[in-house]
Amino acid sequence: MVDLKAVAQNIYYKQHTAYSRQSTMNPALKVEINRLQYSVTPQLNVWENDRWSATMESLDPKNQSMWKMTKRVKRFPTPPTSLVTSVSEKANTLADSLEAQFRPVIDIWRRQL
């Protein structure tokens, strides 16, 4: 379990140190900022994992909470998983992507002339 008060204190101290470094450009403060960042990040990851585990354990298929969570999680698109290996496949994939992203502009004014 992570002590959120200590993590919040470290984040505040890191932000204050970053502000001091910005105004003084002291290299020792940069070292302190990095040290604080490396200590805070794992603690936040543990806290997020604990929170997610508690959420997953609280789901119950009887009251539809599991299905609601599934719907929320599936809302985010997943990147394509197919890998392109040959040069021609890369070119075709790039062409398809560009074709899907960009549409030709129809100049209405020139049509009327």
BAZA-572684 format. One line per 10 residues: number of its first residue (from 0); their letters; for each residue x, y, z of N, C-alpha, C, O. Coordinates in nm, 2 decimals, decimal comma. Layout:
residues N
NUM	A	X Y Z X Y Z X Y Z X Y Z; ...
//
This chain:
residues 113
0	MVDLKAVAQN	0,08 -0,12 0,00 0,00 0,00 0,00 0,09 0,12 0,00 0,19 0,13 0,07; 0,05 0,22 -0,08 0,13 0,34 -0,09 0,07 0,45 -0,01 -0,05 0,47 0,00; 0,16 0,53 0,06 0,12 0,64 0,14 0,10 0,76 0,04 0,20 0,82 0,00; -0,02 0,79 0,01 -0,05 0,90 -0,08 -0,01 1,04 -0,03 0,03 1,12 -0,11; -0,01 1,06 0,10 0,03 1,19 0,15 0,18 1,21 0,12 0,23 1,32 0,09; 0,26 1,10 0,14 0,41 1,11 0,12 0,43 1,13 -0,03 0,52 1,21 -0,07; 0,36 1,07 -0,12 0,38 1,08 -0,26 0,34 1,22 -0,30 0,41 1,29 -0,38; 0,23 1,27 -0,25 0,19 1,41 -0,28 0,29 1,51 -0,23 0,32 1,61 -0,30; 0,35 1,49 -0,12 0,45 1,57 -0,07 0,58 1,57 -0,16 0,63 1,68 -0,19; 0,61 1,45 -0,20 0,73 1,44 -0,30 0,70 1,51 -0,43 0,79 1,58 -0,48
10	IYYKQHTAYS	0,58 1,50 -0,48 0,54 1,57 -0,60 0,55 1,72 -0,58 0,60 1,79 -0,67; 0,50 1,77 -0,47 0,50 1,91 -0,44 0,65 1,96 -0,43 0,68 2,06 -0,49; 0,73 1,88 -0,36 0,87 1,92 -0,35 0,94 1,92 -0,48 1,02 2,00 -0,51; 0,91 1,82 -0,57 0,97 1,81 -0,70 0,93 1,94 -0,79 1,01 1,99 -0,85; 0,80 1,97 -0,78 0,76 2,09 -0,85 0,82 2,22 -0,80 0,86 2,30 -0,88; 0,83 2,23 -0,67 0,90 2,35 -0,61 1,05 2,35 -0,65 1,10 2,46 -0,69; 1,11 2,24 -0,65 1,25 2,23 -0,69 1,27 2,26 -0,84 1,37 2,33 -0,88; 1,17 2,22 -0,92 1,18 2,25 -1,07 1,17 2,40 -1,09 1,23 2,45 -1,18; 1,08 2,46 -1,01 1,06 2,60 -1,03 1,19 2,68 -0,98 1,23 2,77 -1,05; 1,25 2,63 -0,88 1,38 2,69 -0,83 1,49 2,67 -0,93 1,57 2,76 -0,96
20	RQSTMNPALK	1,49 2,55 -0,99 1,60 2,53 -1,09 1,58 2,61 -1,22 1,67 2,66 -1,28; 1,45 2,64 -1,25 1,42 2,72 -1,37 1,47 2,86 -1,35 1,52 2,92 -1,45; 1,46 2,91 -1,23 1,51 3,05 -1,21 1,65 3,06 -1,18 1,71 3,16 -1,21; 1,72 2,95 -1,13 1,86 2,96 -1,09 1,95 2,89 -1,19 2,07 2,92 -1,20; 1,90 2,79 -1,26 1,97 2,70 -1,35 2,09 2,63 -1,28 2,19 2,61 -1,33; 2,06 2,59 -1,16 2,16 2,52 -1,08 2,15 2,37 -1,12 2,05 2,30 -1,10; 2,27 2,31 -1,16 2,27 2,17 -1,20 2,24 2,07 -1,09 2,19 1,96 -1,12; 2,27 2,11 -0,97 2,25 2,02 -0,85 2,10 2,00 -0,83 2,05 1,89 -0,79; 2,02 2,10 -0,87 1,88 2,09 -0,85 1,82 1,99 -0,96 1,72 1,93 -0,93; 1,88 1,99 -1,07 1,84 1,89 -1,18 1,85 1,75 -1,13 1,77 1,67 -1,15
30	VEINRLQYSV	1,96 1,73 -1,06 1,99 1,59 -1,00 1,88 1,56 -0,90 1,83 1,45 -0,90; 1,85 1,66 -0,82 1,74 1,64 -0,72 1,61 1,61 -0,78 1,53 1,53 -0,73; 1,58 1,68 -0,89 1,45 1,66 -0,96 1,44 1,52 -1,01 1,34 1,45 -1,00; 1,55 1,48 -1,08 1,55 1,34 -1,13 1,54 1,24 -1,02 1,47 1,14 -1,04; 1,60 1,26 -0,91 1,59 1,16 -0,80 1,45 1,15 -0,75 1,40 1,04 -0,73; 1,39 1,27 -0,74 1,25 1,27 -0,69 1,15 1,20 -0,79 1,06 1,13 -0,76; 1,18 1,23 -0,92 1,09 1,17 -1,03 1,11 1,02 -1,02 1,01 0,95 -1,04; 1,23 0,97 -1,01 1,25 0,83 -1,01 1,19 0,76 -0,88 1,17 0,64 -0,88; 1,17 0,84 -0,78 1,11 0,78 -0,66 0,96 0,79 -0,66 0,89 0,70 -0,61; 0,91 0,89 -0,73 0,76 0,91 -0,73 0,70 0,82 -0,83 0,59 0,76 -0,80
40	TPQLNVWEND	0,75 0,80 -0,95 0,69 0,72 -1,05 0,66 0,58 -1,01 0,54 0,54 -1,04; 0,75 0,50 -0,95 0,71 0,37 -0,91 0,60 0,37 -0,81 0,52 0,28 -0,81; 0,60 0,46 -0,72 0,50 0,47 -0,62 0,36 0,50 -0,68 0,26 0,44 -0,64; 0,36 0,58 -0,78 0,23 0,61 -0,85 0,19 0,49 -0,93 0,07 0,46 -0,93; 0,28 0,42 -0,99 0,24 0,29 -1,06 0,18 0,19 -0,97 0,08 0,13 -1,00; 0,24 0,17 -0,85 0,19 0,08 -0,75 0,05 0,12 -0,71 -0,04 0,04 -0,69; 0,03 0,25 -0,68 -0,10 0,30 -0,64 -0,21 0,28 -0,75 -0,32 0,24 -0,72; -0,17 0,31 -0,88 -0,26 0,28 -0,99 -0,30 0,14 -1,00 -0,41 0,10 -1,03; -0,20 0,05 -0,99 -0,22 -0,10 -0,99 -0,31 -0,14 -0,88 -0,40 -0,22 -0,90; -0,29 -0,09 -0,76 -0,38 -0,12 -0,65 -0,52 -0,08 -0,67 -0,62 -0,15 -0,64
50	RWSATMESLD	-0,53 0,04 -0,72 -0,67 0,10 -0,75 -0,74 0,01 -0,86 -0,86 -0,02 -0,85; -0,66 -0,03 -0,96 -0,72 -0,11 -1,07 -0,76 -0,25 -1,02 -0,87 -0,30 -1,05; -0,68 -0,30 -0,93 -0,71 -0,44 -0,88 -0,83 -0,43 -0,79 -0,92 -0,52 -0,80; -0,85 -0,32 -0,71 -0,97 -0,31 -0,63 -1,09 -0,29 -0,72 -1,20 -0,35 -0,68; -1,08 -0,22 -0,83 -1,19 -0,20 -0,92 -1,23 -0,34 -0,98 -1,34 -0,37 -0,99; -1,13 -0,41 -1,02 -1,16 -0,54 -1,09 -1,22 -0,64 -0,99 -1,31 -0,72 -1,02; -1,17 -0,64 -0,86 -1,23 -0,73 -0,76 -1,37 -0,69 -0,72 -1,45 -0,78 -0,68; -1,41 -0,56 -0,74 -1,54 -0,52 -0,70 -1,64 -0,55 -0,81 -1,76 -0,54 -0,79; -1,60 -0,59 -0,93 -1,70 -0,62 -1,04 -1,77 -0,75 -1,01 -1,72 -0,84 -0,96; -1,90 -0,74 -1,04 -1,99 -0,86 -1,02 -2,08 -0,88 -1,14 -2,15 -0,79 -1,18
60	PKNQSMWKMT	-2,08 -1,00 -1,20 -2,16 -1,02 -1,32 -2,31 -1,01 -1,29 -2,39 -1,00 -1,38; -2,35 -1,03 -1,16 -2,49 -1,03 -1,13 -2,55 -0,89 -1,14 -2,67 -0,88 -1,18; -2,48 -0,79 -1,11 -2,54 -0,65 -1,12 -2,49 -0,57 -1,24 -2,50 -0,45 -1,25; -2,44 -0,64 -1,34 -2,40 -0,58 -1,47 -2,28 -0,49 -1,46 -2,25 -0,42 -1,56; -2,21 -0,48 -1,35 -2,10 -0,39 -1,34 -1,98 -0,44 -1,43 -1,91 -0,36 -1,48; -1,97 -0,57 -1,44 -1,86 -0,63 -1,53 -1,88 -0,59 -1,67 -1,79 -0,55 -1,74; -2,00 -0,59 -1,72 -2,03 -0,56 -1,86 -2,02 -0,41 -1,88 -1,97 -0,37 -1,99; -2,05 -0,33 -1,79 -2,03 -0,18 -1,80 -1,88 -0,15 -1,81 -1,84 -0,06 -1,89; -1,80 -0,22 -1,73 -1,66 -0,19 -1,73 -1,60 -0,24 -1,86 -1,51 -0,18 -1,92; -1,65 -0,35 -1,91 -1,60 -0,40 -2,04 -1,63 -0,31 -2,15 -1,55 -0,28 -2,24
70	KRVKRFPTPP	-1,75 -0,25 -2,15 -1,78 -0,15 -2,25 -1,69 -0,03 -2,24 -1,65 0,03 -2,34; -1,66 0,02 -2,12 -1,57 0,13 -2,10 -1,43 0,10 -2,15 -1,37 0,19 -2,21; -1,38 -0,02 -2,12 -1,25 -0,05 -2,16 -1,24 -0,07 -2,31 -1,14 -0,03 -2,37; -1,34 -0,12 -2,37 -1,34 -0,15 -2,52 -1,36 -0,02 -2,60 -1,34 -0,02 -2,72; -1,39 0,09 -2,53 -1,42 0,21 -2,60 -1,29 0,27 -2,67 -1,30 0,34 -2,77; -1,18 0,24 -2,61 -1,05 0,29 -2,67 -1,00 0,20 -2,78 -1,00 0,08 -2,77; -0,97 0,26 -2,90 -0,93 0,18 -3,01 -0,79 0,11 -2,99 -0,71 0,17 -2,92; -0,78 -0,01 -3,04 -0,65 -0,08 -3,03 -0,58 -0,06 -3,16 -0,64 -0,05 -3,26; -0,44 -0,05 -3,15 -0,37 -0,03 -3,27 -0,37 -0,16 -3,35 -0,38 -0,27 -3,30; -0,34 -0,14 -3,48 -0,34 -0,27 -3,57 -0,22 -0,35 -3,53 -0,12 -0,31 -3,49
80	TSLVTSVSEK	-0,25 -0,48 -3,53 -0,15 -0,58 -3,48 -0,07 -0,64 -3,60 0,03 -0,71 -3,57; -0,11 -0,62 -3,72 -0,04 -0,69 -3,83 0,09 -0,61 -3,86 0,09 -0,49 -3,86; 0,19 -0,69 -3,88 0,32 -0,63 -3,92 0,35 -0,64 -4,06 0,32 -0,75 -4,13; 0,40 -0,54 -4,12 0,43 -0,54 -4,26 0,58 -0,56 -4,28 0,66 -0,49 -4,21; 0,62 -0,66 -4,36 0,76 -0,69 -4,37 0,82 -0,65 -4,51 0,94 -0,61 -4,51; 0,75 -0,67 -4,61 0,81 -0,64 -4,74 0,80 -0,50 -4,78 0,71 -0,42 -4,73; 0,88 -0,45 -4,88 0,88 -0,31 -4,92 0,75 -0,28 -4,99 0,69 -0,17 -4,97; 0,70 -0,37 -5,07 0,57 -0,34 -5,14 0,45 -0,33 -5,05 0,36 -0,25 -5,06; 0,45 -0,42 -4,94 0,34 -0,41 -4,84 0,35 -0,28 -4,76 0,25 -0,22 -4,73; 0,48 -0,23 -4,73 0,49 -0,11 -4,66 0,44 0,01 -4,75 0,37 0,10 -4,70
90	ANTLADSLEA	0,47 0,01 -4,88 0,42 0,11 -4,97 0,27 0,11 -4,98 0,21 0,22 -4,97; 0,21 -0,01 -4,99 0,07 -0,02 -5,00 0,00 0,03 -4,87 -0,10 0,09 -4,87; 0,06 -0,01 -4,76 0,00 0,03 -4,63 0,01 0,18 -4,61 -0,09 0,24 -4,56; 0,12 0,24 -4,65 0,14 0,38 -4,64 0,04 0,45 -4,73 -0,02 0,55 -4,69; 0,02 0,40 -4,85 -0,07 0,46 -4,95 -0,22 0,45 -4,90 -0,29 0,55 -4,90; -0,25 0,34 -4,84 -0,39 0,32 -4,78 -0,41 0,42 -4,67 -0,52 0,48 -4,65; -0,31 0,43 -4,58 -0,32 0,52 -4,47 -0,34 0,67 -4,51 -0,42 0,74 -4,46; -0,25 0,71 -4,61 -0,26 0,85 -4,66 -0,40 0,87 -4,73 -0,46 0,98 -4,72; -0,44 0,77 -4,80 -0,57 0,78 -4,87 -0,69 0,80 -4,77 -0,78 0,87 -4,80; -0,68 0,73 -4,66 -0,78 0,73 -4,56 -0,78 0,87 -4,48 -0,88 0,92 -4,44
100	QFRPVIDIWR	-0,66 0,93 -4,47 -0,64 1,05 -4,39 -0,68 1,17 -4,47 -0,73 1,27 -4,42; -0,64 1,18 -4,60 -0,65 1,30 -4,68 -0,75 1,28 -4,79 -0,76 1,17 -4,85; -0,83 1,38 -4,81 -0,93 1,38 -4,92 -0,90 1,50 -5,01 -0,85 1,60 -4,96; -0,93 1,48 -5,14 -0,90 1,60 -5,23 -1,00 1,71 -5,20 -1,12 1,69 -5,17; -0,95 1,83 -5,21 -1,03 1,95 -5,19 -1,09 1,99 -5,32 -1,03 2,00 -5,43; -1,22 2,00 -5,32 -1,30 2,04 -5,44 -1,31 2,19 -5,43 -1,37 2,25 -5,34; -1,26 2,25 -5,54 -1,27 2,40 -5,55 -1,40 2,44 -5,61 -1,41 2,43 -5,73; -1,49 2,49 -5,53 -1,62 2,53 -5,58 -1,61 2,65 -5,67 -1,69 2,65 -5,77; -1,53 2,74 -5,64 -1,52 2,86 -5,73 -1,47 2,83 -5,87 -1,52 2,89 -5,96; -1,38 2,75 -5,88 -1,33 2,72 -6,02 -1,43 2,64 -6,10 -1,43 2,65 -6,22
110	RQL	-1,51 2,56 -6,04 -1,62 2,49 -6,11 -1,71 2,58 -6,18 -1,76 2,56 -6,29; -1,75 2,69 -6,12 -1,85 2,78 -6,17 -1,79 2,86 -6,29 -1,87 2,92 -6,36; -1,67 2,87 -6,30 -1,61 2,95 -6,41 -1,62 2,89 -6,54 -1,58 2,94 -6,64
//
